[in-house]
Amino acid sequence: MNILFGFLVFAGIFAVYDALRKVNNNILEQTEEIKKLRKEMKEMDD
């Protein structure tokens, strides 16, 4: 029973870690897209 509980805790911690990693990657990708858009807009204004 303890092994099952330990495995469930480990799986839960891993799931939270994986979710946070995915959110972080999405934020980084969006930041890069915003930078590209700003650069393109500056080039259009010049």
Secondary structure, DSSP 4 states (H G I P E B T S, - for coil): -HHHHHHHHHHHHHHHHHHHHHHHHHHHHHHHHHHHHHHHHHHHH-
